[in-house]
Each structure stands twice: as C-alpha cells, then as structure tokens.
Amino acid sequence: MSGEVVDNAPLELSDLINRVLDKGAVIAGSVTISVGDIDLIQLDLTVVLTAIETVRSAERRRGELQTDVNANVPVLPGD
Amino acid sequence: MTGVDGAVVHAVHAAELIAWVSDVADTVTPTVDRVRAHDAVCAAALDRGETPLPIRFGQTFPDDKAVVSELAARESVLRSRLARVAGCVELRLVMPPDAFRVREEETTTDTGTADAASAGSDTSREADGPGTAFLKQLARRDREDLARAVGCEEVRDAVRFAAKSLIVGQQPCESARGVSFFPVLVRRAEVEAFRSAIAETLRSQAIPLSVLGPFAPYSFAGDA
C-alpha cells in the first residue's frame, strides 16, 4: 500500500455500498434495490432515483397506451 | 448473531448447502446501517474459516421453505461457485475520485468542439457563453472519465505484474459512487504476501491507492 491515504472512511463507505449493493450472488432471480436513506452518496442516489422514476413513467405511458389500443379493438362475438 | 434491523440470523439447510438468513419486513430499502449489517454477517461467515458465497443485498423470500426451494433449484451452480472461491478472500484496490486528476491545460487546449465554438475571437476564451461553457464542461468530464479508466487499468496491470503468482482471480476496473476500484481474489494465507508484493509497485506509482479487505468474495460470486 502507498501509505498516502490518511482518512479512508469515505472510501471505505463508498466501497461498502458498491460491494454489498452491486455484487454478490443472486438467488431469487433478480434483485431490485429501492434506493433511499443513504445520504452520503446523494448525487448517485439522485441519478438512480431519476432513472427509476423514468422507468416507472415509461411503464405508466406504456400502460396507458395499451389501454387506449385495447379500447379501440372491436369486441368479437364470443369474446 | 444479528443481521438487518437486529433480527436474529438462523441457518437454513438445503441439501449440502447452508444459507444464513434473518426475518425482515416485506421490502428492505438499503440504508447504511442495513448494508453494514448485511456485510457483518458475511464477514462473520468468513471468520468461521470457510469462504462463504455472499448473497446480494435485498433478496427476500416468503419463508424458509422458499429459501430451501431456491437453493435446491440452483444447488449445482452455487456449489461450483463455492468451489471457485474456496480458501480465498477478496481484496479491493480502491482509488479516490481525484487519484487521476486531469491537468487544467489538458481540458482547455484541445477540446475541439469548444474551441470551434469560440473560434474567431481572441477574447472569447475569457468570456465563454453558456453553450461554450457547457461543451467545455462535457469535454472535461469525458477526459476525467478517460483518465480514471486508463489510470486504473495501468495500476491493475502493475499489480498483476508484481503479484501474479498470488492472484487467484481478478476483475476489471470499475468506477462507481466516486471511486475507481478493482477486486482481486487471493488465498487467505497469502493476504499479507500480496500486500507486500505490491507495496513497492504502488509506492512507485505515487497514487493514493488503498487495499481494502479481506472480504467475503462478493465480486466473484457469479452474478456481478
């Protein structure tokens, strides 16, 4: 080690978050991390939250579009 | 032993695998305390002498029976991953955001787009409009990202050269949440030998690099 780092605390915290949230074996198919409360990495949280909100908005739009499409589909006899 | 939110950790047996689990609320949003608790359980498992396969934070199951079912379904995969990390620990070589700082003149002399925007005026460099300033900011950010990526790979190569025989596995450089890092997998008994082997190399690189760990092998658990 170089020995030039005096205070490792911020580095260690960032590394802890990177390690535990981003790595490790996934057993249950996929993992969705709902981010919040980690106030020491606010910038990244903002980005992540923005991304999540964008995805949700897109899903909402898709849902609305699908509803509109379905509304225009004629109902066939027997359906 | 306790895990997330102080819940007691208990063992769930499935075939020849054992999972350490604890009861949680339906969803577990990550907080620093919860992430620390999760990591502490992995560290405790590592301290028992047998290298565990760390599970990513945030996975929940309806009950212990569901855990057994999932483990049984993935037993062969999990066993091969356990075999891959057996007897080893993860060390993480971590560099702070300013480890590979770009010199100011490099970001202002050849940023083609920004210069094109300011061409034709000797004084425009001193009075950039908001568009030019934005382009320069983008160019600077790109250069900083590139400097970090290249710098980290150079350190990784140097470490690999200095301690080749001690490295069981190595992952590529990554940059996240303000730090650049790369994980290495080394045998438990050779952690200090690894640190010694790379010490002189790192000193000569003059980079504020920290070797964190040993940890349970999160980065070698297979789903990274």
Contacts between the chains, C-beta under 8 A, distances in Angstrom:
chain1	res1	chain2	res2	distance
A	1	B	195	6.4
A	1	B	198	7.9
A	1	B	199	6.1
A	1	B	202	6.2
A	1	B	209	7.1
A	1	B	210	6.5
A	1	B	211	5.1
A	2	B	202	4.7
A	2	B	203	5.6
A	2	B	205	7.5
A	2	B	206	7.4
A	2	B	207	6.6
A	2	B	208	6.2
A	2	B	209	5.5
A	3	B	203	7.7
A	4	B	206	7.9
A	4	B	208	4.6
A	5	B	96	7.6
A	5	B	208	5.1
A	5	B	209	7.7
A	5	B	210	5.1
A	8	B	210	5.6
A	8	B	212	7.6
A	10	B	96	7.8
A	11	B	94	5.4
A	11	B	96	5.9
A	11	B	179	6.0
A	11	B	210	5.8
A	11	B	212	7.5
A	12	B	212	6.3
A	13	B	32	7.2
A	14	B	94	7.9
A	14	B	176	7.8
A	14	B	177	4.7
A	14	B	178	5.6
A	14	B	179	4.8
A	15	B	92	5.8
A	15	B	94	5.3
A	15	B	179	6.3
A	15	B	181	6.5
A	15	B	212	5.6
A	16	B	35	6.1
A	16	B	36	6.9
A	16	B	39	6.1
A	17	B	30	7.9
A	17	B	32	7.8
A	17	B	35	6.2
A	17	B	177	6.0
A	18	B	174	7.7
A	18	B	176	4.9
A	18	B	177	5.8
A	18	B	179	7.2
A	18	B	181	7.1
A	19	B	39	7.3
A	19	B	92	7.0
A	19	B	215	6.7
A	19	B	218	4.8
A	19	B	219	7.3
A	20	B	30	7.9
A	20	B	35	4.8
A	20	B	38	5.5
A	20	B	39	5.4
A	20	B	56	7.7
A	20	B	57	4.9
A	20	B	218	7.0
A	21	B	30	6.0
A	21	B	35	6.8
A	21	B	56	7.6
A	21	B	57	5.5
A	21	B	58	7.6
A	22	B	56	7.9
A	22	B	176	6.8
A	22	B	224	7.2
A	23	B	54	7.3
A	23	B	56	6.7
A	23	B	218	3.8
A	23	B	219	5.0
A	23	B	221	6.6
A	23	B	223	8.0
A	23	B	224	4.8
A	24	B	54	4.4
A	24	B	55	5.3
A	24	B	56	3.5
A	24	B	57	7.0
A	24	B	218	4.9
A	24	B	221	5.1
A	24	B	223	7.0
A	24	B	224	7.7
A	25	B	53	5.3
A	25	B	54	6.9
A	25	B	55	5.4
A	25	B	56	6.6
A	25	B	78	7.0
A	25	B	81	6.5
A	25	B	221	4.0
A	25	B	222	5.3
A	25	B	223	5.3
A	26	B	55	7.7
A	26	B	56	5.4
A	26	B	59	6.9
A	26	B	223	4.1
A	27	B	55	5.9
A	27	B	59	5.8
A	27	B	70	5.2
A	27	B	71	7.1
A	27	B	74	6.5
A	27	B	78	7.9
A	28	B	59	4.6
A	28	B	60	7.4
A	28	B	61	6.5
A	28	B	70	6.0
A	31	B	56	5.3
A	31	B	57	7.7
A	31	B	58	4.9
A	31	B	59	5.6
A	32	B	58	7.2
A	33	B	30	6.0
A	33	B	57	7.2
A	33	B	58	5.1
A	34	B	27	6.3
A	34	B	29	4.9
A	34	B	30	7.7
A	34	B	58	7.9
A	35	B	29	7.3
A	35	B	30	6.5
A	36	B	29	4.9
A	36	B	30	7.5
A	36	B	31	7.6
A	37	B	29	6.4
A	37	B	30	7.4
A	37	B	31	4.2
A	37	B	32	7.6
A	38	B	30	6.4
A	38	B	31	6.3
A	38	B	32	5.7
A	38	B	35	7.7
A	40	B	32	7.0
A	41	B	177	5.1
A	41	B	178	7.4
A	44	B	176	7.8
A	44	B	177	5.1
A	44	B	178	7.8
